[in-house]
Amino acid sequence: MNQDDIRQSIQDAKTNEMGVGFVGVEMFIISVALGIIFSSWWIFGIVLIGSFILFNIEYTAKILLLILTLAWGVIAYKIGHVFGISAAIVLGALALLFAGGIHFSAFGGFRDMK
């Protein structure tokens, strides 16, 4: 292994850590939102702890990351729809690409943690 490979591996690890942090914030926001909607600390705790447990299982992590990526695309599409169908398609596609990249790096980070 030469110096460039080591440097690239360190950079990849940092990128993966950023993705994991982003997903952690997403899970926290979703847990808070569901806790507020159902007016229950139990729901908040179960969703938060449950999501972190599910992210430690490779198969369920892939599914959850796909769902989160699609959710970002739908949210951006809905926001863009206010400005017209063209804006909706462009924003939805960009959100899918950005969220997909972040979630893909997060998946690498979850694998690195094992």
N, C-alpha and C positions, 0 to 999 in steps of 0.2 A: 504494500500500500504506500503510495507516494503522498507527498504533501498536499497536492491538489485534491486527491480523493478524501483525505481527512478533512480538509477545509470544506468540501462539498457536503460531506456527511454531517458536519457540525451545523452548516447552514440549513440542511434538510431537517435536522432535529429541532432547530429554532422555529422553522416554519410550521412544523407539525405541532409544536407546543402552542403556537399562536392559534392554530385551528382548534385545538382542544379547549383553550380558554374561551374562544368564541362560542363553542358548543355549550360549555358550562354556563355562560351567561344566558344563552338561549333557554337552556333547561331551567335556570333560576327564574327567568321572566315568565315562562310558561307555568311553572309551579306557583308563582305568586298570583298570576292571572286566574288560574283555576281555584286557588285558595280563596281569592276575593269573590269570584263568581259563586262558589258554593258556601261562602262564609265559614270556612273550616280550616283550622290549622292542620287537622289530620290529613285532609286532601293535599295541602301544600307539602307536608312532610312525606307522604306516601309517593306522590308524583316525583318529588325531588330525589329521594333515596332510590325509588324504583327506576328512574331514568338512568342514574349512575350505575345501578346493578345491570340494567339491560345493555348499557354501553360496554360492559366488560365481556359480553358474549358476542363473538364475531358476527354471527348471522343476524341477530337482532340489531346490532349496531349498524350494519349495512342498511337494514330496512328503515330504522329511525333516521339515519342521515339522508336517505332518499326522500322520506316524508318531509323532513325539514327543508331540503332543497326545493322540492315541489311547492311547499308552502311559501317560501320566499318568492318563487316565480308567480304564484297566484296573487300574492299581496301586491307585488310590483305591477302586475297586469291590471288589477283593480284600481290602483292609483293612477296608472297611465290612461285608463279608460275615461277618466275625467277630462283628459285633453284630446281624446279621440282614439279611434281604433289603431291607428298607426303607432301612436305613442305607447299604447297598451302593449302591442306586440313587441316593440323594441325594448321597452322597460322590462317586460316579462322575460324576454330572452336574455337580456343582460343580467338580470337577477339570477336566472337559472345558471348562467355561466359562472358568475362570481360566487354564488352560494355553493355550487357544485365543487368549485376549486377549493374553497375554504373547508367544506365538509370532507372532501377527499384527503386533504392534508390532515384533518382531524382524525380520520380513520387510521392514517399512518401513525399518528401520535398515540392513539389507543393501542395499536399493536406494539409500539415501542415500550409502552408502560408495562407490558406483560413480562 
